[in-house]
Each structure stands twice: as structure tokens, then as C-alpha cells.
Amino acid sequence: MVQKQTITISHLINSLPGGAEGFIAQDILKAYQFAQKAHGDHHRPSGESYLEHDIAIAHTISHVISDREAIIAGLLHDTILPHTNCTTKEIAKEFNPKIAALVAGTAKLNYDELYQNNQLNPADAMRRAVFIIVEEDVRVLLIAMADCLQDLRKAKPLPPEERHKIASCGMHIYATLANRLGIWKLKWELEDLSFRYLEPDKYVEIAKHLDQRRAERHEHVGQALDTLREELRRANIKGEVTGRPKHIVSIYRKMQRKKVSVSDIYDLQAIRVILDSDDKHLCYQVLGIVHDLWQPISQEFDDYIARPKPNGYQSLHTAVFDEKNRTLEVQIRTRAMHERAEKGVAAHWAYKEGGRQSSAEHRQIESLRQLLSAYQDENGANSAVDAELLANEVVADRIYVFTPKNELRDLPVGATPIDFAYAIHTEVGHRCRGAKVNGKMVSLDYKLKNGDRVSIITSSRGGPSRDWMNENLGYAVSARTRNRIRQWFRTQERAKNIEQGREVVHRELKRLGLQDDYDIDDIALALNFEERDEFLARVGFGDVQSRQIAGAIAAMQQKLKPDDELRPLLQSQPKARGLTVMGVSGLHTRMGMCCNPVPPESIIGYVTRGHGVTIHRQDCKQVLSIDEKERLIDVEWGIEEDAYAIPIVIKAYRRAGLMEEIANLLKGQRVNLSKAKTTTSNSINTIYMVIEVTSLDQLNWLLQKFENLNNVIEAHRQRWHE
């Protein structure tokens, strides 16, 4: 869809269904004349006239959806800028209120709105962008995507800082959402053009290499195309077989993943088979033909037909070695699958005259609506934590799990049985009391995996636990889940929520051993609440959580006694911890079950497909037997944070296995237990421990986890003597 010429109104009209004689041609011409009169000879900072820009946007939209109102709104979206003296009221009168609403909605997604203080906050900008889908119309987002894409096409004359601003929005907001909605036709161009201005040196390096090897690649792929076409003809399978150059950003990501230069990437072009028949079984027949022709590469096959991506994408992907041992990637899909892959939710749009949205598209848009509802409450309050949750969930990898009736549900990676329960139905979530995964009982904070079969155990009455809203405890990952839980607590009486909030604050202070140092008013004031009851009600609702209370305590550390153990903990500066992959920390890693490495053993990473980096000991037999050495990357144990000795006390009814569970929690957090003793009185065990923690968050997390263990009465910080 890359434009190399100026699009005229004739190009636009002739590209529409029915051309100049089509039913929407006159409406488009009317909108063109309205925009022409409004803009006059005004030009954009890039030098492009406003009229040329808006025609190009309408043309881009028309290649994604055949929707009259969206195309007209694309033509008109700049006509309410100051230089036109036009208003949305005039547009509503001249056309219709829906078109006026689309134009007004697009204006809310300008770069100045997404950028705050000359910086793009991806979490907040994502929230602003996606709110438009809920509050306005998903077509607004499509118009904004096309607008950003056209700005990128014409960005070369702009100052570097302006190009960077547009490219940041293109890469981090619009390309991300295009991916989530499955609109590949826009996604790849948004990514490549944004990359051109965000990483100009790398872009030029890859583009130059592609140009130099173009003839060689053309000959290589041309021979493969001819061979495959002939085999399909013999099998009487009709379809289109084409070569598709890989996009620059996908090549760059592969370079990063394999830790190689562009000259070491050989599969720069893929073969795509689009079958005329809608019979998906033919795709597998073609796959068999491909694997008979060329040697398949193990672990390089993905079946997105049996298990579509969350954005609805379906296709078979395989990689093979040809007769000269060169790599070829092959994608196989039906015509309907291809239409869906290119246009995503817009493939069968709901807004055609008299038309209805298909169930697949409805589910796709509804999933985003449900995500966004997590950030709308009665007071319009939205925390920064939740804004980040939204951004993370929009871009998150997804997993597929099954209900007992074999129905498929997709959830964000890291989802728990509670997330699954709320995905089934809100009431199932509220009454969830336990879960079985693949027939075995699991804890409610268990992390679900692809292919798990999940069964929820419910009670006949009752509601959710407040602990489920505590992000430190990891019970709820999905934004939709947390919103449903909050809504349940909001329906409770205010007086009850105030009392619940009071109990939560007292419990937090007692847990940390600070009930003599702070009171409710101290915490409320530190969190900028003037009214005590308002603060307590918000705690009871779940808007203010344990983590924020701990943050308030940290801000008031001067009130602590000089010898309080928490002082050094609150004053310490956080250091990098965990693993670093090629010098970068915070990436998704997991420990290899074959060798279970622990510090300070020498380690190495193996890049898996879809599961991040698996960490192995360097002498692990499985690593030594790996053929694909390019997947092995350097990893190191991170810098250890300073640890501080904190005395705690746990009271619990006596039961077997309790100390083992406590030890496992400490081991999981890599927390050292330096001292411990136990006393027993009237069947109650009192466990005294000194643990070495690195942060107040870690201490609070452990105390909460201890309290949630069976038979535990309370766990709190308290000095004790041997």
C-alpha cells in the first residue's frame, strides 16, 4: 500500500465499488468539494496540501473497508482545524451526525494529545487511543491510523523532533493496535516507516542490503514459485502462489533474536499460497506437497488455522530447506483467511448500508471494549498502574485454554484461574472458590499455560476476595477481571466499605509493625485525601491498595524510630536484579527444568518460540545437543540487591507441612532465613523468624502470602529475642 504518487479524487472514486457510477461516488464528490472549499490552498508542515493529504487518507481507508461514512470522515477530518472556520455542526448538517462524530473523535487523537510534556507515555497514550473505541466508534481509530500513516509517508521534510514524535505514535500506538485488531495491511507499513525515523541507521543498513541482493533473491524465489505452482497444478489445486518480501522491522527483530547481522539472514522473502477454495483441509494438503518438495525445518511450523491468533489471524506457517540448502518460508491460507489477515476486524465491517457485523469481528472489538471498561468507574478515576495494565494487555502475548466443554478461551499470558472464571461469566468469577487444571486442583494464583483444560469450583453465594485486587499477590492479571471485582465492591454499602477500609489499613499497619508509629489520618494525608471517610471508602472499594499504603509509609519514613529495621529498607536505592539477557534486564525468561540452574553456576540462554528465553547451565546435556547454535545467547545472573534483616512473627494453628510451605515461599523469592524458632501453646504455633528482604514490597508480599496459608492466624513484623 506504499504510495509513490499523489492520489487524486479520480483515483479515489475509481477505486471504490462501482467506480464513478457507484452509489457512494456522489457522496464522496460532495465531501471533496466541501473539503476543497474549507482548506483553500493551505498546506501542512510537510509541504503536502491539506486536500491531497485528506484524499490519500480516504484512499487508504477505502482499501481496508468499503464504508461510506468512514471514507467521507477521512476526507473531512481536517476540516475543523482553525484555518477552515468550519465546525462539526456544519458537517452534521451537510452530511449526517455520525460523520460529524467520526471527525470530532479523530481530533481527540492528535499528536499533542498523545504527547504530554514532549514525551510519549505509551501506557497513557494507549489508554487514550483505545478509549476512543469505547466512547466513540472503532472507525475513529482506523481514520487516525490512516492519518498517521500518511504523515509518515510525507515526513521527510519535517524537523527531526517532529518526525520522531509521529514515528513514536506510529510504532507504539497505531501499529500495536493494528496488530491487535489484525489489520496487517496497515500494521507493516506503519512499523517500517516508523522504524525509518526511530532507528535511521539500522533502517538504511537493512534497506541497502535488500536492494543489493534483490536480483539474487528474485531468482531464488522465482525458481521455487515455478516448482510449487507446477506441483499444485498436477494436484488440481487452484490458487495464487506469490513471493512476498519480508518487512524491514521483521528482519530487524530476527537479527536481534538471533544476534546476527543482516548479511547472515537468508530468508528475506517468503512464499505465500492463497487458495481459491475456502476448504481449510486443502491447506494441509498443500502443506504436505511443500514438505514433499523440500526438507522441513524442525520446530519451524505453526498451525494458526487450528489455533488462530487472538486477532483472528489464520494461516499455516512452515520453513524448509530447498535443494541448495537455502531457507524458504511458506505461508498457506484460503482466500477468506487472507482477507481477514489483511483487513482484520474490517474484513466484514458492520457499517455497510443495512449490514451487520460478523460474530468474529464483534468478539474482536468487544474484547477491546471489555479491556477498556476496566478503566471507567463512577468517578472517572484511573490509576497509573491500571493504565500500564491496559497497555500491557493490549500488546500482551495470549494463551489458549479450554473449558470442560472444550470451548476455547484466549487470555493474556500470566492469566490465572480467576481470570479464566471471569472470562466465562462475571458471576462465575464472583463465586469462584477453587480450580482444577487438567483434572488436578491448583491454587487460584496458578499461571495457566497454553492448552490447559480449566474447571472452576464455585459456591452458591458470596463474592470475590479483596486480595484478588492486590497486584502484589498475582491473583488477577486481566484488566477486565480487576474491573469486575471492583464493581462488585462498589455495589456494597458505603458504610460497609468504610469499615472494610479501616480493617485493611489497620491490618497493613499491624502487619508491618507500625501501628504505634502511624494512624489512618497519616496515611490518608500522605495519599492526598482530605477526608478520612473518603479515603477509607476508596480502600474498601479497592481503588487504594496495599502497595499504595506501603508507598505512603515510605514517604513518611522520618516518623520511624531511629533504630527501626525498616529505615534502611526504605532508604535503599533499588538495583538491577534477576537475569540480564545480552545486557538487558526485565526480559521474559524461565528456568530449564532439565538442569534447574542456580546462582552462581555458569548459564546460557536458549531462544524458544513464543516462550521467551529458557535458562540452562552451560554444561547442560540438552544445550550441548542443540543443533541451532544461533538460538543460544549470552545471559548473566543480575546484580544482587542489598538485603535487610527483618524480624517477623507468624501465629498459626498447628498442622503438618506448614514450615515447608513457608520455606518454599522464601525460596521462591530467594529470601534468606537467618534465624528461626517455634513455640507451641494450646495447639497454636508461634513461629519467630528473621528474614532478609530487599524491599518493602517484598516484605509486604511475603507477609500477605504467609497470612493466606491454611491455618495461619496472622503474620506481622515484630521484634523478638532468642
Residue pairs with C-beta under 8 A, 6 or more apart in sequence:
1 60
1 63
1 185
1 186
1 189
2 153
2 189
3 56
3 153
6 52
6 56
7 52
7 55
7 56
7 59
8 55
9 28
9 29
9 32
9 55
11 55
11 59
12 28
12 55
12 58
12 59
12 62
13 19
13 20
13 22
13 25
13 28
13 29
14 20
15 59
15 62
15 63
16 22
16 24
16 25
16 28
16 62
16 66
16 71
17 24
17 66
18 24
18 25
19 25
24 68
24 71
27 68
27 72
27 95
28 58
28 71
28 72
28 75
30 95
31 72
31 75
31 76
31 95
32 51
32 55
32 75
34 76
34 79
34 91
34 94
35 50
35 51
35 54
35 75
35 76
35 78
35 79
36 51
38 79
38 84
38 85
38 86
39 49
39 50
39 51
39 54
39 78
39 79
39 83
39 84
41 49
42 49
42 50
42 83
43 49
43 50
44 50
44 53
44 154
45 157
45 158
45 162
46 151
46 154
46 155
46 156
46 157
46 158
47 154
47 157
48 154
50 78
50 81
53 78
53 150
53 154
54 74
54 75
54 76
54 77
54 78
55 75
56 150
56 153
57 74
57 75
57 77
57 143
57 146
57 147
57 150
58 71
58 72
58 74
58 75
60 74
60 146
60 149
60 150
60 186
61 67
61 70
61 71
61 74
61 142
61 143
61 146
62 71
63 185
64 142
64 146
64 183
64 185
64 186
64 343
64 346
65 139
65 142
65 343
65 346
65 349
65 351
66 349
66 352
67 139
67 349
67 351
67 352
68 353
69 96
69 98
69 99
69 102
69 139
69 351
70 102
70 139
70 142
70 143
70 351
72 95
72 99
73 99
73 102
73 103
73 106
73 139
73 143
74 143
74 146
74 147
76 91
76 95
76 99
76 103
77 102
77 103
77 106
77 107
77 143
77 147
78 84
79 86
79 91
79 103
80 86
80 87
80 88
80 91
80 103
80 104
80 107
88 100
88 101
88 103
88 104
89 100
91 99
91 100
91 103
92 99
92 100
98 137
101 136
101 137
102 136
102 137
102 139
102 140
102 143
104 136
105 132
105 135
105 136
105 137
105 140
106 140
106 143
106 144
106 147
108 128
108 132
108 136
108 140
109 128
109 129
109 132
109 140
109 141
109 144
111 165
111 166
111 169
113 128
114 120
114 125
114 128
114 129
114 169
114 173
115 125
115 165
115 169
116 124
120 165
120 168
120 169
120 172
122 172
122 173
122 391
123 384
123 387
123 388
123 390
123 391
123 392
124 384
124 387
125 169
125 172
125 173
126 172
126 173
126 176
126 177
126 387
126 390
126 391
126 394
127 372
127 375
127 382
127 387
127 390
127 391
129 141
129 144
129 173
129 174
129 177
130 141
130 177
130 368
130 371
130 372
130 390
130 394
131 372
131 375
132 140
132 141
132 144
133 140
133 141
133 365
133 368
133 369
133 372
134 368
134 369
134 372
134 373
134 376
138 345
138 365
138 368
139 351
141 177
141 181
142 183
142 346
144 174
145 174
145 177
145 178
145 183
145 186
145 190
146 186
148 166
148 169
148 170
148 174
148 190
149 170
149 174
149 186
149 189
149 190
149 193
151 166
152 166
152 167
152 170
152 189
152 190
152 193
152 194
152 196
152 197
153 193
155 162
155 163
155 166
155 167
155 193
155 197
156 163
158 166
163 197
164 197
164 198
166 194
166 197
167 193
167 194
167 195
167 196
167 197
167 198
168 194
168 198
170 190
170 191
170 193
170 194
171 190
171 191
171 194
171 195
171 198
174 186
174 190
175 186
175 187
175 190
175 191
175 194
176 394
176 395
177 394
178 184
178 186
178 187
178 190
178 344
179 187
179 311
179 395
180 310
180 311
180 368
180 394
180 395
181 311
181 344
181 345
181 346
181 364
181 365
181 368
182 309
182 311
182 312
182 313
182 340
182 341
182 343
182 344
182 345
182 364
183 342
183 343
183 344
183 345
183 346
184 313
184 341
184 342
184 344
185 342
185 343
188 247
188 249
188 250
191 247
191 249
192 247
192 248
192 249
195 202
195 203
195 248
195 249
195 252
196 203
196 248
199 252
202 252
203 248
205 262
206 248
206 251
206 252
206 262
207 248
209 262
209 263
210 245
210 248
210 251
210 268
213 268
217 245
217 268
217 269
218 243
220 269
220 322
220 326
221 243
221 269
221 271
221 328
222 243
224 271
224 322
224 328
225 241
225 242
225 243
225 271
227 293
228 241
228 271
228 273
228 289
228 290
228 293
229 241
231 289
231 293
232 238
232 239
232 241
232 273
232 286
232 289
235 285
235 289
237 275
237 277
237 282
237 285
237 286
237 289
238 275
238 276
238 277
239 273
239 274
239 275
239 276
239 277
239 286
240 272
240 273
240 274
240 276
241 271
241 272
241 273
241 274
242 271
242 272
242 274
243 269
243 270
243 271
243 272
244 269
244 270
244 271
244 272
244 331
245 268
245 269
246 267
246 268
246 269
246 270
251 262
251 265
251 268
254 265
255 261
255 262
255 265
257 607
258 264
258 265
258 607
258 630
258 631
259 582
259 630
259 633
260 630
266 326
266 327
267 319
267 327
267 328
267 329
269 329
270 328
270 329
270 330
270 331
271 328
271 329
271 330
271 331
272 330
272 331
272 332
272 333
273 286
273 330
273 331
273 332
273 333
274 333
274 334
274 335
274 338
275 282
275 283
275 286
275 332
275 333
275 334
275 335
276 335
277 334
278 334
278 335
278 336
279 334
280 305
280 314
280 334
280 337
282 334
283 305
283 316
283 332
283 333
283 334
284 316
286 316
286 332
287 316
287 318
287 332
290 296
290 318
290 320
290 330
290 332
291 318
291 320
293 320
294 320
294 321
294 322
294 323
294 328
295 320
295 321
296 318
296 319
296 320
297 318
297 319
297 320
297 321
297 327
299 609
300 317
300 318
300 319
301 316
301 317
301 318
301 319
302 316
302 317
302 318
302 609
303 316
304 313
304 314
304 315
304 316
304 317
305 314
305 315
305 316
305 333
305 337
307 400
307 408
308 314
309 398
310 367
310 398
310 410
311 344
311 364
312 340
312 344
312 345
312 360
312 364
313 340
313 341
314 333
314 337
314 340
314 341
315 331
315 332
315 333
315 337
315 341
316 331
316 332
316 333
317 329
317 330
317 331
318 329
318 330
318 332
319 327
319 328
319 329
319 330
320 327
320 328
320 330
321 327
321 328
322 328
333 341
339 347
340 347
340 360
344 364
345 361
345 364
345 365
346 361
347 361
348 357
348 358
348 360
348 361
349 355
349 357
349 361
350 356
350 357
350 358
350 361
350 362
357 365
368 394
370 480
371 390
371 393
371 394
371 479
371 480
372 390
373 480
373 483
374 386
374 389
374 390
374 479
374 480
374 482
374 483
375 382
375 386
375 387
375 390
375 479
375 483
376 382
377 486
377 487
377 490
377 543
378 490
381 543
383 543
385 471
385 547
386 479
386 482
389 479
389 482
390 479
392 412
393 412
393 478
393 479
396 412
396 413
396 414
397 412
397 413
397 610
398 410
398 411
398 412
398 413
399 410
399 411
399 412
399 413
399 415
399 448
399 449
399 450
400 408
400 409
400 410
400 450
400 451
401 408
401 409
401 411
401 415
401 420
401 448
401 449
401 450
401 451
401 452
401 453
401 454
402 408
402 409
402 451
402 452
402 453
402 454
403 409
403 424
403 453
403 454
403 455
404 453
404 454
404 455
409 420
409 423
409 424
411 419
411 420
411 423
411 448
411 477
411 478
412 419
412 477
412 478
414 447
414 477
415 447
415 448
415 477
415 478
416 444
416 445
416 446
416 447
416 448
416 474
416 475
416 476
416 477
417 432
417 435
417 437
417 442
417 444
417 446
417 448
417 454
417 456
418 429
418 432
418 444
418 445
418 468
418 475
418 476
418 481
419 448
419 476
419 477
419 478
419 481
420 435
420 448
420 454
420 456
421 428
421 429
421 432
421 435
421 456
421 458
422 428
422 429
422 476
422 478
422 480
422 481
422 484
422 485
423 478
423 480
423 481
424 456
426 484
428 456
428 458
429 464
429 481
429 484
429 485
430 462
430 463
430 464
430 484
430 488
431 458
431 459
431 460
431 461
431 462
431 463
432 444
432 456
432 457
432 458
432 464
433 457
433 458
433 459
433 462
434 441
434 444
434 456
434 457
435 441
435 442
435 444
435 446
435 454
435 455
435 456
435 457
436 442
436 454
436 455
436 457
437 446
437 448
437 452
437 453
437 454
437 455
438 452
438 453
439 453
444 468
444 475
445 473
445 474
445 475
448 454
463 488
463 489
464 485
464 488
464 489
465 475
466 489
466 500
466 504
466 542
467 473
467 475
467 704
467 708
468 475
468 476
468 481
468 482
468 485
469 476
469 482
469 485
469 486
469 489
469 542
469 545
470 545
470 546
470 547
470 704
471 545
471 547
472 546
472 547
472 697
472 700
472 701
472 704
473 701
473 704
473 705
473 708
476 482
476 485
485 542
486 541
486 542
486 543
489 497
489 540
489 541
489 542
490 541
492 500
492 540
494 537
496 540
497 536
497 537
497 540
497 541
498 533
498 536
498 537
498 540
499 536
499 540
500 539
500 540
501 535
501 536
501 537
501 538
501 539
501 540
501 541
501 544
502 520
502 536
504 539
504 540
504 546
505 520
505 523
505 536
505 539
505 549
506 515
506 520
508 546
508 549
508 550
508 700
509 515
509 518
509 519
509 523
510 714
510 716
511 700
511 703
511 704
511 707
511 714
511 715
511 716
511 717
512 550
512 553
512 566
512 696
512 699
512 700
512 703
512 716
512 717
513 716
513 717
513 718
513 719
514 553
514 560
514 566
514 717
517 559
517 560
517 561
517 564
518 553
518 556
518 559
520 532
520 535
520 536
521 532
522 552
522 556
522 559
523 535
523 549
523 552
523 553
524 530
524 531
524 532
524 535
524 536
526 552
526 553
526 555
526 556
527 535
527 544
527 548
527 549
527 552
529 535
529 538
535 544
538 544
539 545
539 549
546 700
546 704
547 697
547 700
550 696
550 697
550 700
553 566
553 570
553 696
554 570
554 696
557 566
557 567
557 570
557 571
560 566
560 567
560 570
565 644
565 645
565 646
565 647
565 717
565 719
566 646
566 696
566 717
568 644
569 644
569 646
569 693
569 695
569 696
569 699
570 696
572 641
572 642
572 644
572 694
572 695
574 641
574 695
575 639
575 640
575 641
575 642
576 585
576 638
576 639
577 585
577 638
577 639
577 640
577 641
577 694
578 585
578 586
578 589
578 638
579 585
579 587
579 589
579 615
579 635
579 636
579 637
579 638
580 635
580 636
580 638
581 587
581 589
581 605
581 613
581 633
581 634
581 635
582 633
582 634
582 635
585 638
587 612
587 613
588 611
588 612
588 613
589 605
589 612
589 613
589 614
589 615
589 635
590 611
590 612
590 613
590 614
590 615
591 597
591 614
591 615
592 606
592 614
592 615
592 616
592 617
592 620
592 622
594 616
594 620
594 621
594 622
595 616
595 617
595 620
595 621
595 622
597 603
597 615
597 616
597 617
597 620
599 637
600 637
601 617
601 618
602 617
602 618
602 619
603 615
603 616
603 617
603 618
603 635
603 636
603 637
604 615
604 616
604 617
604 618
604 623
604 632
604 633
604 634
604 635
605 613
605 614
605 615
605 616
605 632
605 633
605 634
605 635
606 613
606 614
606 616
606 623
606 626
606 631
606 632
606 633
607 613
607 631
607 632
607 633
608 614
613 633
613 635
615 635
616 622
616 623
617 623
623 632
626 632
641 694
641 695
642 694
643 671
643 672
643 692
643 693
643 694
644 692
644 693
644 694
645 674
645 690
645 691
645 692
646 690
646 691
646 692
646 693
646 699
646 717
647 688
647 689
647 690
647 717
647 718
647 719
647 720
648 688
648 689
648 690
648 691
648 703
648 706
648 715
648 716
648 717
648 718
649 686
649 687
649 688
649 689
649 715
649 716
649 717
649 718
649 720
650 662
650 685
650 686
650 687
650 689
650 706
650 712
650 714
650 715
651 684
651 685
651 686
651 687
651 712
651 713
651 714
651 715
652 658
652 684
652 685
652 687
652 709
652 711
652 712
652 713
653 683
653 684
653 685
653 711
653 713
654 680
654 683
654 684
654 685
654 711
655 710
655 711
658 685
658 709
658 710
658 711
658 712
659 678
659 687
661 709
662 687
662 689
662 706
662 709
663 673
665 702
665 705
665 706
666 672
666 673
666 691
666 702
669 698
669 701
669 702
671 691
671 692
671 693
671 698
671 702
672 691
672 692
673 689
673 690
673 691
673 692
674 690
674 691
674 692
675 688
675 689
675 690
675 722
676 687
676 688
676 689
676 690
677 687
677 688
677 722
678 685
678 686
678 687
678 688
679 685
679 686
679 688
680 686
684 713
688 720
691 699
691 702
693 699
693 702
699 717
703 715
703 716
703 717
706 712
706 715
707 714
707 715
